[in-house]
Amino acid sequence: MKLLGSPGSPYVRKVRIVLAEKRIDYEYIIDRPSSPDSRAAEFNPLGKIPVLVRDDGRPVYDSVVIVEYLEGLVAELRLIPLSFDERIEVKRWEALGDGIADATVAISHDLREPESRRKLPAWYDRQRQKIQRSLATMERDLGSREFCHGGAFSLADIAAGFALGYLDQVMPDTDWRSESSALARLAQRLSTRESFITTKPVA
C-alpha cells in the first residue's frame, strides 16, 4: 500500500498513527496538493490528502474512511469498539478532533495571506470558539480517566492527540493547557508513545 500525504497535514498524521499502531507496512509518498507535480487528484477527484492506494491500485480517501478501512483490514490493535454505542462514542471523539484540526487549518491558512486579503476578526473569533468549545468538551469527558474512552487506548485518544499536537504545531501561542489539565496530561502520555513519536512533524 501507498499513502500520499504531507508531513504538515494533521489528517495524514492521524492515518499514520493508526498505521503505526496496527503495524501495517506501507510506502509513504510525500505529496502536497498545492505542488504542480502532485498526484493527489489522480487518485482522489477532490485533490485532497491523505489518499491510501491499495495494492490493487484502488484508492481510499478521506482520513475518516481510511481509518475505518484500516480497522477492518487488521483486527489488532482494535481502535474502534464493536458495540454500536461504544463505536459511536469513539467516532464522536474523532469528529471533535477533526473539527479542532479543521478550524486550526482554516486559521493557519488564512494567516498566510497578505493582511489585506485576510478574513475579518469576527471570522477568527468563530474559529477559535469552535476550538475552545471542543477542547472544553474533551476536557469534561476525559475527566480523571487515563483514556478518552473506556479502559484502553483507542481512536478516541488518537483523535485528541493529533488535534492537540496540531494546535501546538501551528498555533503555539494558544495556551490550551492552562484550562485543560486533563488533556495536558493525556498529551504528555501520548507524546511518549512510539506511534506519536515517529509521526511527529519536524519543526
C-alpha distance (Angstrom), angle and dihedral (degrees) to the residues before:
residue distance angle dihedral
M1 . . .
K2 3.77 . .
L3 3.80 128.0 .
L4 3.79 117.4 -155.9
G5 3.76 112.9 -157.8
S6 3.76 151.1 115.3
P7 3.82 124.1 -105.3
G8 3.79 89.1 -130.7
S9 3.81 94.5 59.1
P10 3.81 115.0 99.1
Y11 3.81 91.2 -156.3
V12 3.80 91.4 54.3
R13 3.79 89.3 50.9
K14 3.82 90.5 51.6
V15 3.80 90.1 55.5
R16 3.81 92.3 44.7
I17 3.81 90.8 52.3
V18 3.82 89.7 53.4
L19 3.82 90.9 47.8
A20 3.81 89.9 50.5
E21 3.81 93.9 47.3
K22 3.79 91.1 50.6
R23 3.82 91.8 42.1
I24 3.80 92.6 -128.9
D25 3.79 115.7 165.9
Y26 3.79 116.0 -130.0
E27 3.77 142.2 151.9
Y28 3.78 113.3 -110.7
I29 3.81 111.8 -146.2
I30 3.79 116.4 -170.2
D31 3.78 106.9 -132.6
R32 3.78 126.5 165.5
P33 3.82 112.1 -168.4
S34 3.80 90.2 -147.2
S35 3.81 90.5 61.1
P36 3.84 117.6 96.7
D37 3.81 90.8 -129.1
S38 3.82 95.3 50.0
R39 3.79 115.5 136.2
A40 3.80 94.7 -166.6
A41 3.82 94.4 105.3
E42 3.79 89.2 50.9
F43 3.81 89.1 67.1
N44 3.81 102.3 22.6
P45 3.82 117.4 42.4
L46 3.81 87.8 -152.6
G47 3.80 89.0 60.7
K48 3.80 91.4 -132.3
I49 3.79 135.8 131.7
P50 2.96 145.9 -93.1
V51 3.78 100.4 55.9
L52 3.80 121.7 170.8
V53 3.79 113.2 -156.7
R54 3.80 112.1 -159.2
D55 3.79 122.9 -140.8
D56 3.81 90.5 -99.6
G57 3.81 90.4 54.2
R58 3.80 97.2 -105.9
P59 3.81 112.3 135.1
V60 3.78 130.1 -136.5
Y61 3.79 116.0 -161.4
D62 3.78 140.1 -173.6
S63 3.79 115.4 51.3
V64 3.82 93.3 -112.7
V65 3.81 91.6 56.1
I66 3.81 93.2 42.5
V67 3.81 91.6 52.5
E68 3.81 90.0 49.1
Y69 3.81 89.7 50.6
L70 3.81 93.3 49.4
E71 3.80 90.9 48.3
G72 3.79 89.7 55.8
L73 3.79 92.9 42.7
V74 3.81 97.3 55.8
A75 3.80 119.7 25.1
E76 3.81 96.7 -161.0
L77 2.99 127.2 96.8
R78 3.83 90.3 29.5
L79 3.79 107.9 -146.2
I80 3.81 100.9 169.1
P81 3.83 117.4 51.3
L82 3.79 119.7 -122.8
S83 3.80 97.2 -134.9
F84 3.79 113.2 90.2
D85 3.82 98.2 -127.9
E86 3.80 93.8 47.1
R87 3.79 91.7 44.5
I88 3.79 91.8 54.6
E89 3.80 90.8 47.4
V90 3.81 92.2 54.0
K91 3.81 91.1 45.2
R92 3.81 88.2 51.9
W93 3.81 88.1 59.0
E94 3.79 88.2 49.9
A95 3.80 90.2 53.1
L96 3.81 90.4 51.8
G97 3.80 92.1 48.9
D98 3.79 92.1 48.1
G99 3.80 90.3 46.6
I100 3.80 92.7 53.5
A101 3.80 88.9 48.5
D102 3.83 91.5 47.8
A103 3.80 92.8 54.0
T104 3.81 92.6 43.0
V105 3.82 91.8 49.9
A106 3.81 90.3 49.3
I107 3.81 92.2 52.3
S108 3.80 95.4 44.1
H109 3.81 93.1 47.8
D110 3.79 93.0 48.7
L111 3.80 91.7 49.7
R112 3.81 88.4 60.4
E113 3.79 89.9 63.8
P114 3.80 122.0 91.7
E115 3.80 109.3 -88.7
S116 3.81 91.5 -110.7
R117 3.81 90.8 60.1
R118 3.80 99.3 44.6
K119 3.78 124.5 113.3
L120 3.80 121.8 -96.4
P121 3.84 119.9 -87.9
A122 3.82 90.0 -107.7
W123 3.81 89.6 61.3
Y124 3.81 91.0 53.4
D125 3.80 89.6 48.9
R126 3.81 91.1 54.1
Q127 3.80 92.1 51.3
R128 3.82 92.2 48.3
Q129 3.81 90.6 48.0
K130 3.81 89.6 55.1
I131 3.80 89.1 53.0
Q132 3.81 93.8 45.4
R133 3.81 94.1 48.2
S134 3.79 91.9 47.6
L135 3.81 92.4 48.4
A136 3.81 90.4 49.0
T137 3.81 90.4 51.6
M138 3.79 92.1 48.9
E139 3.81 91.3 46.9
R140 3.80 92.2 50.6
D141 3.79 94.7 45.9
L142 3.81 94.7 45.3
G143 3.81 94.1 49.3
S144 3.79 112.6 152.3
R145 3.81 95.3 -22.7
E146 3.79 123.1 116.9
F147 3.80 94.8 -137.8
C148 3.80 130.5 41.9
H149 3.78 92.5 -124.5
G150 3.78 130.1 20.8
G151 3.77 122.2 -31.7
A152 3.79 101.2 -51.7
F153 3.79 142.6 58.2
S154 3.81 112.0 -84.6
L155 3.78 145.1 156.2
A156 3.81 86.5 -76.0
D157 3.82 89.8 67.4
I158 3.80 91.2 45.4
A159 3.82 89.6 51.1
A160 3.78 93.3 52.3
G161 3.79 93.3 40.6
F162 3.80 99.2 50.9
A163 3.82 91.8 45.1
L164 3.81 93.5 50.1
G165 3.78 90.3 45.5
Y166 3.79 91.2 52.6
L167 3.81 91.3 49.6
D168 3.80 88.8 54.3
Q169 3.79 90.7 45.8
V170 3.80 100.7 53.3
M171 3.82 104.8 15.5
P172 3.81 103.4 37.0
D173 3.80 91.4 158.7
T174 3.82 90.3 66.2
D175 3.81 103.9 104.6
W176 3.80 97.5 -156.6
R177 3.82 93.7 147.3
S178 3.80 94.9 68.8
E179 3.81 91.3 65.3
S180 3.81 98.4 29.2
S181 3.79 108.2 55.2
A182 3.82 93.8 156.7
L183 3.80 91.4 52.2
A184 3.80 89.9 46.0
R185 3.82 89.7 56.1
L186 3.80 90.2 47.2
A187 3.80 92.0 50.0
Q188 3.80 90.3 50.7
R189 3.82 92.1 51.5
L190 3.78 92.5 46.9
S191 3.81 91.9 49.0
T192 3.81 88.9 68.0
R193 3.81 93.9 50.5
E194 3.82 113.8 105.7
S195 3.81 94.8 -129.2
F196 3.80 90.8 55.4
I197 3.80 94.3 43.4
T198 3.81 95.0 51.3
T199 3.81 94.4 46.3
K200 3.81 98.7 44.3
P201 3.82 109.6 121.9
V202 3.78 116.1 -116.1
A203 3.81 110.1 -109.9
